[in-house]
Every structure is written in structure tokens, then in C-alpha cells.
Amino acid sequence: MLTTSMRSIHQIPLVLMFLLIFDPAVLNAQESSFPYSVRLEQVSVPGLPGFHSFAYGQHDGKWLIVGGRTDGIHARQPFASFPPNHNNDHVFVIDPLNGEFFAERLDPLSSGLREHLQSTNMNFHQIADTLYIIGGYAFSETAGDHITFPKLTTIVISETMNDVMSGSLNEQSFGHLYDERFAVTGGQLGELNDKLILVGGHRFDGRYNPRDMPTFRQEYTHAIQSFRIDHALSGPEISFYSKVADTDHLRRRDYNLVPYMFRDGEPGYMISTGVFQRGADLPFLYNVEIGKDEFYNPIPDFEQLLSHYHSPKLSFYTEESDELHMLFFGGLAQFYFQGNRLIQDDRVPFVNTISRVTRFSDGSFAEFALPEEMPGLKGTSAEFIPNPDLPKNETGVILMDEIEAGKLLVGYIVGGIDTPIINPFATNQSDRTSASTTVYEVWLDPSASENKPVKQIRDGAILYPNYPNPFDDETTIHFSIEQDSMVDLDIFSVDGRKIAILISSVVEAGEHKLSFSAEDLASGVYIIRLTANGLTKSRAITIVRSKQ
């Protein structure tokens, strides 16, 4: 095992610990049968406007749509980002079976409700006939600025639908609660063990800009917040609250919170990737399991490459194979396929990939690109609305063994951001993007004759999270390469200065660990950068000195 000290830029002799040589037989064992093809069929809803980053609830075959935005991806310039005239200031009821919709403005509601319900990237979850909405970001006339709303709003879905379809909103269908702990946008809301859980997200107040100029204030929650809401005559009340924080693994926003099932059958959720790594404007590549009683478990030895921002997702379980399949539809990703070649683009472009992450019966994970693709660069900030008639576990995993064989409507993909180019934000062409007006049925077809082989991700180089992180003096750096390769492993400061060369030589295929000592460095964030097999991977490390 190797220990390094960062006194100056220097070459480190190569003394590495071998842990595993990739075994093709093991990889082939993970190529289990996936006897489904995925089909999207467009639903006609004439005149439906576009929206994305909204909240939804459903009742009696119809959908209630609240909040979000009616433009495309936000601009880079602070004066042009998130303009109030593109807030969704209506409540929509959509009937997909009859291809019609109804809409009412939020104007009849009090200013507190109206401002909250026209925000974007709210955290929301439906329990029975109640839609819970927390936080969200938008311009507030009351505050005179763009803010993250420190609020919870409850909506009685069936009553609000009736009001919208009859042509008038009634504030009696809404409840409202002010709480600074709920000033969160870009997180996700779920339910476990009879408690609501608010996972990740951040508080963002002020005008967006991409260069950290002083036009905003931002603070990640780094947390799972658990609470219960009671419904009193005076409005919603918090009857229980607790919080667990982790500045490493729970620093997530704009991710997918995927319905999940642990190997023992317990329901849970999966944090799927998200942004941003500390010290690097790149998405996380590893996921985190979440269970009841604020349990969470990072999975550092698996990296999800094909889906990194909020997009439609679904999951289903088959008892016969004891496999949990999680599907992701389009969105933004750091990696995508061009033919059989895996492309890395650190600008994190829009993609048309439909991908699958499978948890196998032995607890291992693998990722695949399906042969089917999205009809364009769609999926970003869209929602998957599940078929409510399918059997599911507590968090929404579809239980396939309880369903008769045949072509299955699993749900719908609604809204999102459309773009004709893959990198409109990076190239300052956000005006070419728009809010999507499309609705798609999502079908699983079990006909094996129609299935094309999926492509298993065979990543050439993986840089795992170091452990511990943060650390005081010493941490373990862990990476793997799929074939013998020239490897450069370096440490950089956040301003791009190379601090140390750890490896610059040919390294054999397999997994490697080395111990790294940073005894002469001050507290702060530094970047590990691995280059191998034509790929470059970066991770942030944090030094926290107990004694300075």
C-alpha cells in the first residue's frame, strides 16, 4: 500500500494493492434476460400548453398540474433567468382518456398561496386525496426577489379538480404552513413508515448566474428530513420532525428519487445521481439507498452513467428472477452512446437515451442502454405519472408477478423541456428550448421476439469516492480500469493548480487502492483527477483539520 505526502509536485513510486481483475464470466452473468420492449405512444390533448418542473396529483383518471415553468431551460444571464412571466400561474386538470384539459388562474387565491403555487422545482408527494407541496423557487412580489419559499401547501385533489372544471378555485381546498425548514427546491418528497421524507435539495435565494457572482445565496440541505403533518381546522400542523445530515452523500439536488425495494422486500427509495460534486460542476455518479427511520446507504462501487438529472423514471420488481429494474427516460447525462461508442461530455448534454439500472438477486447493480430511444431530446424536467391501477409496494415499485401477462400500460410521460440541440445551455442558446406540450403513454411489451438486445455499460475507468471524506490526515483513493492502460492520477486545487502527481505510468487492469496522506495541506476542497482508457474522471476531496 502506498502513502503519499503533498509537499510539492512530485512523482510517486507505484506500489498498488490489487483487489480484483474483471472476470468476463461475472459480467456475463449480469446480462440477465429483460423480456420487455418499451414503447411510447403519443396522446393527443389539443391545445395543451407546455410546462416543466411542475407538481402533480391524480384522481379518477385525471391529473392535477400545479406550478413549474412555461419556457425552456433557464438562461445563463442573471437578468434573463427565471422571468416571472413564464411562471405557470394556472392550475390544470388533464383528462388523458378523453384528450381534454381544463385550466384556471391562481388569481382567486391569497397572495401567500398564489406565490407559492407558481414556483418551480417544488418537492411534492400525494397521499390518498391530498397533494403535499414543499418549497420551490420563483420570483416573489412580497419579497421583491427570487426566493425559495419556506412553505408547505396541501391540496385536496378531488375538490380542486371539481373547482377547476367548474370554472372557479376555492381556497377551502388548500392548506398553508410557513416553516423555514421547508425552504427547499430541487429535492424530492416521499413517504416511508407513515412519515413524509424530504430528501436533499437546496435553498437558493436571488438571481441565478453560472459564475458564482454575488447575485444569489445558496445552501444545500445535505439531509433527509422526516416529519408528519396533521390536518387541523386551522390548517396543517407538524406533529413530528427529525433530520439526519451527511455533507458527502446527501449533497444532492435535481436528481431522481426512484421507488425501490431492498433485497429483504422492505420498501425504500434510491437517490439516483444528481448534482453537484463539491468543487466540481459535475454530477454524482453513485447512488444512495434510503430506508425507513432515516437509514441511508451509499453504493460507491456502482456508477450510473446514462441519467443524471431529474427525468421520468419508474421501477418494477419480478419475484421469479428476484430483480428490480429501474427505467430512466431521456433527460441530461454526462455520458451517452454514439453507436456502440460511449461518449463523455462534461457539459452534461440533453440525451435521448432510455436506460435501465437493474439490481440483481445477489445485490449487484448494472446499467444498460435500451435499444428504444426517446422521440427527440426529451425527458428533462418531465414527470412520469404511474398507472394507479397497477399493484405497487409502499413507495411505488410495480409488482409484476401480480399482473397478468401481456402488453402493459405502466403510466405516462408528461411535459418537460424540448431542445433541438444537445448543449443549449453551454452554448448560450437557451432561447431555442421550450416547454414540451407532449403526453406519451408508456407501455411494456413482454414479447421477446420484439426485444432488441440491450447494451451493457462497460466503463473503461471508474474513480470511486475516497474514504473517509472529509478527512483530517489520511484517506484511501480507490479506482478501477477495465484494461491495461496508461494512468494519470493527480491532485489539483480548486483553482486548477496541480498539487501532486500520484501515478503516471502503465497500470494493469483491475481495482486498485492507495492510501494518501495530506499532512501538509490546509483545510479545504481539492480535486482528484483520473485519466485512463481515454476517459477522465474527477472527484472532490475535503480536508478538515482538527488542529490548524
MIMI-716649 format. One record per residue (C-alpha): x, z, y. Coordinates in steps of 0.25 Angstrom, whole numbers, plus 5000, padded with zeros to 4 digits. Each point is the difference from the previous one (the first is absolute). Layout:
[[X Z Y]]
...
This chain:
[[5000 5000 5000]]
[[5005 4996 5014]]
[[5000 5009 5012]]
[[5003 4994 5014]]
[[5003 5005 5013]]
[[4997 4993 5013]]
[[5012 5003 5009]]
[[5002 4985 5003]]
[[4997 4986 4995]]
[[5007 5000 4987]]
[[5000 4994 4986]]
[[4995 5009 4989]]
[[5006 4998 4986]]
[[4989 4996 4990]]
[[4996 5011 4991]]
[[4986 4999 4996]]
[[4991 5006 4989]]
[[4992 4990 4991]]
[[4986 5005 4997]]
[[4993 4987 4994]]
[[5003 4986 4997]]
[[4987 4992 5002]]
[[4995 4997 4986]]
[[4992 4987 4999]]
[[4992 5005 4989]]
[[4995 5012 5008]]
[[4996 4990 5011]]
[[4992 4991 4991]]
[[4993 5012 4994]]
[[4994 5002 5014]]
[[4994 4986 5001]]
[[4987 5004 4994]]
[[4988 4992 4999]]
[[4992 4999 5012]]
[[4987 4992 4995]]
[[4994 4998 5014]]
[[5001 4989 5010]]
[[4996 5004 5014]]
[[4990 4991 5008]]
[[4996 5000 5014]]
[[4987 4994 5004]]
[[4996 4999 5015]]
[[4987 5006 5004]]
[[4992 4993 5011]]
[[4996 5009 5012]]
[[4996 4990 5011]]
[[5005 5005 5014]]
[[5007 5012 4995]]
[[5011 5004 5010]]
[[5014 5003 4996]]
[[5006 5014 4999]]
[[5011 5008 4994]]
[[5005 5014 4999]]
[[4986 5006 4999]]
[[4993 5011 4993]]
[[4988 4997 4990]]
[[4990 5007 4992]]
[[4990 4994 4990]]
[[4985 5002 4996]]
[[4990 4993 4992]]
[[5008 4987 4999]]
[[5004 5000 5015]]
[[5012 5003 5008]]
[[5001 5008 5013]]
[[5012 4996 5008]]
[[5006 5008 5012]]
[[5012 4999 5008]]
[[5012 4991 4999]]
[[5004 4988 5008]]
[[4995 4986 5003]]
[[5013 4994 5004]]
[[5012 4997 4991]]
[[5013 5008 4998]]
[[5004 5007 5013]]
[[5010 4994 5010]]
[[5014 5005 5002]]
[[4999 5003 5015]]
[[4994 5013 5004]]
[[4991 4994 5011]]
[[4994 4991 4989]]
[[4999 5009 4988]]
[[4986 5005 4995]]
[[4992 4995 5012]]
[[4987 5008 5001]]
[[4991 4987 5001]]
[[5004 4998 4985]]
[[4995 5013 4995]]
[[4989 4999 4990]]
[[4989 5006 5009]]
[[4988 4997 4990]]
[[4995 5006 4987]]
[[4998 4990 4990]]
[[4991 4999 4987]]
[[5004 4989 4991]]
[[4991 4996 4988]]
[[5009 4991 4991]]
[[4989 4997 4990]]
[[4991 4993 5011]]
[[5011 4995 5009]]
[[4996 5007 5012]]
[[5004 5011 5010]]
[[4995 5009 5011]]
[[5008 5006 5012]]
[[4997 5010 5011]]
[[5009 5004 5011]]
[[5006 5014 5001]]
[[4994 5002 5014]]
[[4989 5009 4997]]
[[5009 5011 4995]]
[[5007 5010 5008]]
[[5014 4997 5005]]
[[5007 5009 4990]]
[[4994 4993 4988]]
[[5000 4986 5007]]
[[5015 5001 5003]]
[[5004 5005 4986]]
[[4992 4990 4992]]
[[5006 4988 5007]]
[[5014 5004 4996]]
[[5009 4993 4990]]
[[5007 5005 4987]]
[[4991 5012 4998]]
[[5001 5008 4988]]
[[4987 5000 4992]]
[[4993 5003 4987]]
[[4986 5000 4995]]
[[4994 5012 4992]]
[[4985 4997 4996]]
[[4993 4995 5012]]
[[5010 5006 5010]]
[[5012 4992 5006]]
[[5011 5009 5006]]
[[5009 4993 5010]]
[[5012 5007 5006]]
[[5010 4996 5011]]
[[5002 4986 5004]]
[[5007 4993 5012]]
[[4994 4993 5012]]
[[4999 5001 5015]]
[[4992 5012 5005]]
[[4993 4999 5013]]
[[4999 5015 5000]]
[[5015 5002 4998]]
[[5004 4988 5008]]
[[5010 4995 4990]]
[[5001 4995 4986]]
[[5000 5013 4991]]
[[4998 5004 4985]]
[[4986 5007 5000]]
[[5001 5015 4996]]
[[4986 4999 4994]]
[[4992 4999 4987]]
[[4986 4993 5000]]
[[4990 5000 4989]]
[[4990 4989 4998]]
[[4987 5000 4991]]
[[5002 4986 4995]]
[[4986 4997 4995]]
[[4993 5005 5013]]
[[5010 4993 5009]]
[[4998 4987 4992]]
[[4985 5001 5003]]
[[5002 5003 5014]]
[[5009 4987 5002]]
[[4991 4991 4992]]
[[4988 5005 5009]]
[[5008 4998 5012]]
[[5004 5014 5006]]
[[5010 5010 4997]]
[[4996 5015 4999]]
[[5011 5010 5002]]
[[4993 5010 4991]]
[[5006 4992 4988]]
[[5014 5004 5006]]
[[5008 5013 5000]]
[[5013 5003 5008]]
[[5011 5009 4999]]
[[5013 5002 5009]]
[[5012 5005 4994]]
[[5015 4996 5003]]
[[5004 5000 4986]]
[[4991 4988 4998]]
[[5008 4992 5011]]
[[5005 4990 4989]]
[[5000 4985 4999]]
[[5005 4991 4989]]
[[4998 5011 4989]]
[[4990 5000 4989]]
[[4989 5009 4996]]
[[4996 5003 4986]]
[[4993 5011 4992]]
[[5006 5009 4989]]
[[4995 5012 4993]]
[[4988 5001 5010]]
[[5009 4999 5012]]
[[5003 4989 5010]]
[[5014 4997 5001]]
[[5007 4993 5012]]
[[5013 4994 4995]]
[[5011 4995 5009]]
[[4998 4993 5013]]
[[5005 5003 5014]]
[[4996 5004 5014]]
[[5002 4988 5010]]
[[4996 5002 5015]]
[[5003 4990 5010]]
[[5004 4985 5001]]
[[5006 4993 4988]]
[[5014 4994 5001]]
[[5010 4996 4990]]
[[5013 5005 5006]]
[[4997 5015 5002]]
[[4998 4999 5015]]
[[4993 5012 5006]]
[[4986 4994 5000]]
[[4996 5009 4988]]
[[5001 5013 4992]]
[[5000 5000 4985]]
[[5000 5010 4989]]
[[4999 4998 4985]]
[[4992 5011 4993]]
[[5009 5000 4988]]
[[4988 5007 4993]]
[[4989 5001 4990]]
[[4989 5007 5008]]
[[4988 5006 4991]]
[[4987 5005 5006]]
[[4985 5002 4997]]
[[4990 4996 5010]]
[[4986 5008 5001]]
[[4988 4994 5006]]
[[4994 5010 5010]]
[[4988 4998 5009]]
[[5010 5000 5012]]
[[5009 4989 4993]]
[[5011 4999 4990]]
[[5009 5012 4998]]
[[5013 5002 4993]]
[[4999 5011 4989]]
[[5013 4998 4993]]
[[5014 4995 5005]]
[[5014 4999 4994]]
[[5012 4991 5002]]
[[5012 4996 4992]]
[[5011 4992 5008]]
[[5012 4992 4995]]
[[5008 4993 5010]]
[[5007 4991 4990]]
[[4989 4995 4990]]
[[4987 5002 5009]]
[[5005 4992 5012]]
[[4990 4989 4998]]
[[4991 4992 5008]]
[[4992 4987 4999]]
[[5001 5001 4985]]
[[4990 4999 4988]]
[[4995 5012 4994]]
[[4996 4995 4986]]
[[4990 5006 4990]]
[[5009 5006 4989]]
[[4999 5007 4986]]
[[5011 5008 4995]]
[[5004 4999 4985]]
[[4992 5012 4996]]
[[4988 4994 5006]]
[[5000 5008 5013]]
[[4995 4993 5012]]
[[5009 4998 5012]]
[[5006 4990 5010]]
[[5012 4991 5002]]
[[5007 4999 5013]]
[[5004 4985 5000]]
[[5013 4997 5008]]
[[4996 5001 5015]]
[[5009 5001 5013]]
[[5010 5003 5006]]
[[5013 5005 4994]]
[[5007 5010 5009]]
[[5011 4993 5007]]
[[4996 4986 4995]]
[[4988 4991 5004]]
[[4997 4997 4985]]
[[4989 5004 4991]]
[[5002 5011 4989]]
[[5001 4993 4986]]
[[4997 5012 4991]]
[[4986 5007 4998]]
[[4995 5014 4999]]
[[4990 5005 4991]]
[[4990 5010 5005]]
[[4991 5010 4992]]
[[4991 5012 5003]]
[[5005 5013 5007]]
[[5009 4992 5009]]
[[5009 4995 4988]]
[[5009 4988 5003]]
[[5011 4993 4992]]
[[5009 4990 5006]]
[[5004 4988 4990]]
[[5014 4996 5005]]
[[5003 4992 4987]]
[[4990 4990 5003]]
[[4999 4990 5012]]
[[4988 4993 5004]]
[[5005 4987 5007]]
[[4987 4991 5002]]
[[4991 5008 5008]]
[[5004 5010 5012]]
[[4989 5001 5010]]
[[4985 5003 5000]]
[[4992 4990 4992]]
[[4989 4999 4990]]
[[5003 5007 4987]]
[[4993 5004 4987]]
[[5004 5007 4987]]
[[4994 5000 4986]]
[[5003 5007 4987]]
[[5000 4995 4986]]
[[5000 5011 4989]]
[[5003 4991 4989]]
[[5014 4997 5006]]
[[5001 5012 5008]]
[[5004 4992 5012]]
[[4996 5002 5015]]
[[5000 4987 5008]]
[[5001 5000 5015]]
[[4997 4987 5007]]
[[5004 4996 5014]]
[[4995 4988 5008]]
[[5009 4994 5011]]
[[5004 5007 5012]]
[[5014 5003 5005]]
[[5012 5001 4991]]
[[5016 5000 5001]]
[[5000 4991 4987]]
[[4993 4988 4995]]
[[5001 4989 4990]]
[[5004 4986 5003]]
[[4998 4993 4987]]
[[5008 5009 4990]]
[[5009 5005 5011]]
[[4998 5014 5006]]
[[5002 4999 5015]]
[[5004 5012 5009]]
[[4995 4999 5015]]
[[5003 5013 5007]]
[[4990 4996 5011]]
[[4990 5003 4990]]
[[4991 4988 5001]]
[[4986 4997 4996]]
[[4999 4995 4986]]
[[4989 4994 4991]]
[[5005 5008 4987]]
[[4990 5007 4991]]
[[5008 5010 4993]]
[[4999 5010 4989]]
[[5006 5013 4997]]
[[4998 5006 4986]]
[[5002 5014 4995]]
[[5003 4999 4985]]
[[4997 5010 4989]]
[[5014 5005 5000]]
[[4999 5003 5015]]
[[5009 4989 5005]]
[[4996 4990 5011]]
[[5002 4985 5002]]
[[4995 4990 5011]]
[[4995 4986 4998]]
[[4996 4988 5009]]
[[4987 4994 4995]]
[[4999 4985 4998]]
[[4988 5001 5009]]
[[5002 5001 5015]]
[[4992 5003 5013]]
[[4994 4988 5007]]
[[5010 5001 5011]]
[[5008 5011 5007]]
[[4988 5010 4999]]
[[4998 5014 4996]]
[[5008 5008 5011]]
[[4991 5011 5005]]
[[4988 4995 4992]]
[[4992 5009 4991]]
[[4996 5000 4985]]
[[4986 5004 4999]]
[[4997 5004 4985]]
[[4988 4997 4992]]
[[4993 5013 5000]]
[[4993 4998 4986]]
[[5013 5000 4992]]
[[5004 5013 4993]]
[[5012 5006 5007]]
[[5008 5013 5000]]
[[4999 5010 5011]]
[[5010 4992 5009]]
[[4994 4986 4997]]
[[5008 4995 4988]]
[[4991 4990 4993]]
[[4999 5004 4985]]
[[5000 4987 4993]]
[[4997 5006 4986]]
[[4986 5004 5005]]
[[4997 4985 5004]]
[[4994 4989 4991]]
[[5010 4989 4999]]
[[4998 4988 5009]]
[[5003 4995 5014]]
[[4999 5012 5009]]
[[4997 5001 5015]]
[[5009 5012 5004]]
[[4998 4999 5015]]
[[5002 4993 5013]]
[[5011 4997 5010]]
[[4995 5001 5014]]
[[5007 4996 5013]]
[[5015 5002 5003]]
[[5010 4992 5009]]
[[5001 4985 4998]]
[[5013 4992 5004]]
[[5005 4986 4998]]
[[5015 5005 5000]]
[[5007 5010 4992]]
[[5007 5008 5012]]
[[4991 4999 5012]]
[[5004 5014 5005]]
[[5015 4998 4999]]
[[4999 4986 5006]]
[[4991 5005 5012]]
[[4989 4992 4995]]
[[4989 5010 4999]]
[[4990 4992 5007]]
[[5000 4990 4988]]
[[4994 5011 4992]]
[[4985 5004 4999]]
[[4991 5010 4994]]
[[4994 4994 4987]]
[[4986 4996 4998]]
[[5000 4999 4985]]
[[4994 5007 4989]]
[[5005 4998 4985]]
[[4994 5004 4987]]
[[5011 5005 4991]]
[[4998 4997 4985]]
[[5008 5004 4988]]
[[4999 4989 4989]]
[[5004 5005 4986]]
[[5001 4986 4995]]
[[5014 5000 4994]]
[[5000 4985 5000]]
[[4999 4999 5015]]
[[5011 5010 5003]]
[[5014 4995 5005]]
[[5012 5009 4996]]
[[5003 5010 5011]]
[[5014 5001 5005]]
[[5007 5013 4998]]
[[5009 5004 5012]]
[[5015 5001 4995]]
[[5006 5005 5013]]
[[5015 4998 5000]]
[[5004 5013 5008]]
[[4993 5013 5002]]
[[5004 5011 5010]]
[[4993 5012 4996]]
[[4997 5012 5009]]
[[5012 5009 5001]]
[[4998 5015 4995]]
[[5000 5010 5007]]
[[4995 4994 5013]]
[[5002 5006 5011]]
[[5012 5006 4995]]
[[5011 5010 5006]]
[[5013 4995 4994]]
[[4998 4992 4987]]
[[4990 4990 4994]]
[[4999 4991 4988]]
[[4999 4985 5003]]
[[4993 4992 4989]]
[[4999 4985 4998]]
[[4999 4990 4989]]
[[5003 4985 4999]]
[[4995 4990 4990]]
[[5012 4992 4997]]
[[5015 5002 5003]]
[[5002 4998 5015]]
[[5009 5001 5012]]
[[4994 5013 5006]]
[[5002 5005 5014]]
[[4995 5014 5003]]
[[5002 5005 5014]]
[[4995 5011 5009]]
[[4996 4997 5015]]
[[4996 5008 5012]]
[[4986 4996 5005]]
[[5006 4992 5011]]
[[5007 4991 4990]]
[[5014 5005 5000]]
[[5006 5000 4986]]
[[5005 5014 4996]]
[[5005 4999 4986]]
[[5002 4990 4989]]
[[4996 5006 4987]]
[[5001 4988 4991]]
[[5005 4986 5002]]
[[5003 4994 4986]]
[[4994 4994 4988]]
[[4991 5010 4993]]
[[4994 4999 4986]]
[[4985 4998 4997]]
[[4992 5013 4999]]
[[4997 5013 5007]]
[[5010 5008 5008]]
[[5001 5013 5007]]
[[5011 5006 5009]]
[[5001 5013 5008]]
[[5002 4998 5015]]
[[5006 5011 5009]]
[[4998 4999 5015]]
[[5006 5013 5004]]
[[5006 4995 5013]]
[[4987 4993 5005]]
[[4991 5007 5010]]
[[4985 5001 4997]]
[[4992 4987 5001]]
[[4995 4988 4994]]
[[5009 4989 4993]]
[[4998 4988 4992]]
[[5004 4996 4986]]
[[5001 4985 4998]]
[[5002 4994 4986]]
[[5003 4985 4999]]
[[5000 4994 4986]]
[[4995 4988 4992]]
[[4996 4993 5013]]
[[4991 5012 5005]]
[[5002 5010 5011]]
[[4993 5014 4999]]
[[5001 5011 5010]]
[[4995 5015 5000]]
[[5001 5011 5010]]
[[5007 5013 4997]]
[[4999 5012 5008]]
[[5010 5011 5002]]
[[4995 5013 5005]]
[[5011 5010 5002]]
[[4997 5015 4997]]
[[5012 5004 5009]]
[[5005 4991 5011]]
